[in-house]
Amino acid sequence: MQKSRQLRRAKLAEGIARKRRSLYAMKIVTQDKLPTGLRERHASLIQEMTEELQKMEVEFHELNVQQIREELKGGRSDL
């Protein structure tokens, strides 16, 4: 279970970084460079991506908390 959690954390960290970059790029493009209709569509996509990012960050935080709790209990097996 420890290894699967570590793998999940690594994938989440990578996904969070990728989603943050995409979100940043979309925000830049959306600011003034798009017609109103596309700007509204991009705003909707940005909102969806923001919500997905928040969920990923919460899951990442929970995995970190689980790992810290196990380490504090002395249940760390990879030392």
Secondary structure as UniProt FT lines:
FT   HELIX           2..32
FT   HELIX           36..73
//
